[in-house]
Amino acid sequence: MNTLNQGKKMKRAITAVALASMMSVSMAASATDVIENGSGTVNNRPSVWAMGIDAGLVRPVGVAATVIGVGLFVVTLPFSLLGGNVKESANTLVGAPAKMTFWRCLGCTEGQDNENRARIEAHDDGTQ
């Protein structure tokens, strides 16, 4: 029985180390997303690493967060109705994770995504 507990502790430790490693790699990748090119302007495009980490790690976690958020929203809906903040709880528990998961460009930070959308809207309007 003691060996079983040691195995569980080891599994937890390995999981914690793996998660910490993935988070540190993702932070390093996002730090390299903004690169200054030779002309002094900033290239604000996501790197290959950022896209890979986003597709392989962040998006699946975002899907899980969205599903969990839907469950929490349904469970807390009576309290939100009584408190009068249904829209706020829906946006926080479901909308934010869904937006991060499904509407943000692959590998982009929130700022990069906003900049890209503004550029696309300006191009569509013809105002460049």
C-alpha positions as CSV (number, residue, x, y, z in Angstrom):
1,M,0.0,0.0,0.0
2,N,2.9,2.3,0.8
3,T,4.3,1.8,-2.7
4,L,1.0,2.8,-4.2
5,N,1.0,6.1,-2.3
6,Q,4.6,6.8,-3.4
7,G,3.5,6.1,-7.0
8,K,0.7,8.6,-6.7
9,K,3.0,11.2,-5.2
10,M,5.5,10.7,-8.0
11,K,2.8,11.0,-10.7
12,R,1.6,14.3,-9.2
13,A,5.2,15.6,-9.1
14,I,5.8,14.6,-12.7
15,T,2.6,16.2,-13.7
16,A,3.5,19.4,-11.9
17,V,6.9,19.6,-13.5
18,A,5.5,18.9,-16.9
19,L,2.9,21.7,-16.5
20,A,5.4,24.1,-15.2
21,S,7.7,23.3,-18.1
22,M,4.9,23.9,-20.7
23,M,3.9,27.2,-19.1
24,S,7.5,28.4,-19.1
25,V,7.9,27.4,-22.7
26,S,4.7,29.2,-23.7
27,M,5.8,32.3,-21.9
28,A,9.2,32.3,-23.6
29,A,7.4,31.8,-27.0
30,S,5.1,34.7,-26.4
31,A,8.0,36.9,-25.4
32,T,9.5,36.3,-28.8
33,D,6.3,37.1,-30.7
34,V,7.1,40.8,-31.1
35,I,10.3,41.2,-33.1
36,E,11.8,44.4,-34.3
37,N,12.7,44.3,-37.9
38,G,15.5,46.3,-39.6
39,S,13.4,49.3,-40.4
40,G,12.6,50.1,-36.8
41,T,9.0,48.9,-37.0
42,V,7.6,46.0,-35.1
43,N,6.6,42.7,-36.7
44,N,3.6,41.8,-34.6
45,R,3.0,38.3,-36.0
46,P,2.9,35.1,-34.0
47,S,5.9,32.8,-34.2
48,V,5.9,29.2,-35.2
49,W,6.4,28.3,-31.5
50,A,3.5,30.4,-30.4
51,M,1.2,28.8,-33.0
52,G,2.3,25.3,-32.1
53,I,1.8,25.8,-28.3
54,D,-1.5,27.6,-29.0
55,A,-2.8,24.7,-31.1
56,G,-1.4,21.9,-29.0
57,L,-1.9,23.2,-25.5
58,V,-3.8,26.5,-25.1
59,R,-6.8,25.7,-27.4
60,P,-7.6,22.3,-25.8
61,V,-7.4,23.9,-22.4
62,G,-9.7,26.6,-23.7
63,V,-12.2,24.1,-24.9
64,A,-12.2,22.5,-21.4
65,A,-12.5,25.9,-19.7
66,T,-15.5,26.7,-22.0
67,V,-17.2,23.4,-21.2
68,I,-16.5,23.8,-17.4
69,G,-17.7,27.4,-17.7
70,V,-21.0,26.3,-19.2
71,G,-21.5,23.9,-16.4
72,L,-20.7,26.5,-13.8
73,F,-23.0,29.0,-15.5
74,V,-25.9,26.5,-15.4
75,V,-25.3,25.6,-11.8
76,T,-25.0,29.3,-10.7
77,L,-27.8,30.6,-12.9
78,P,-30.4,30.8,-10.1
79,F,-28.0,32.9,-8.1
80,S,-27.2,35.1,-11.0
81,L,-30.9,35.6,-11.7
82,L,-31.4,36.6,-8.1
83,G,-28.4,38.9,-8.2
84,G,-29.3,40.4,-11.6
85,N,-26.0,39.7,-13.2
86,V,-26.8,37.0,-15.7
87,K,-25.0,38.7,-18.6
88,E,-21.9,39.3,-16.6
89,S,-21.7,35.7,-15.4
90,A,-22.4,34.4,-18.9
91,N,-19.6,36.7,-20.3
92,T,-17.2,35.7,-17.6
93,L,-17.8,32.0,-17.4
94,V,-18.6,31.2,-21.0
95,G,-18.0,34.1,-23.3
96,A,-14.4,34.9,-22.4
97,P,-13.1,31.3,-22.6
98,A,-15.0,30.7,-25.9
99,K,-13.7,33.9,-27.4
100,M,-10.1,33.0,-26.4
101,T,-10.6,29.5,-27.8
102,F,-12.6,29.9,-31.0
103,W,-12.3,33.5,-32.2
104,R,-8.7,34.5,-31.5
105,C,-6.2,34.0,-34.3
106,L,-3.8,31.0,-33.9
107,G,-0.8,31.9,-31.8
108,C,-1.9,35.5,-31.3
109,T,-2.0,37.3,-28.0
110,E,-5.1,39.3,-27.3
111,G,-3.3,42.5,-28.4
112,Q,-2.1,41.0,-31.6
113,D,-5.6,39.7,-32.3
114,N,-7.2,43.1,-31.7
115,E,-4.6,44.7,-34.0
116,N,-5.2,42.2,-36.8
117,R,-9.0,42.6,-36.6
118,A,-8.6,46.4,-36.7
119,R,-6.3,46.1,-39.7
120,I,-8.8,43.8,-41.5
121,E,-11.7,46.1,-40.7
122,A,-9.8,49.2,-41.9
123,H,-8.9,47.3,-45.1
124,D,-12.6,46.2,-45.6
125,D,-13.7,49.8,-45.1
126,G,-11.1,51.0,-47.6
127,T,-9.7,53.5,-45.0
128,Q,-6.3,51.8,-44.6
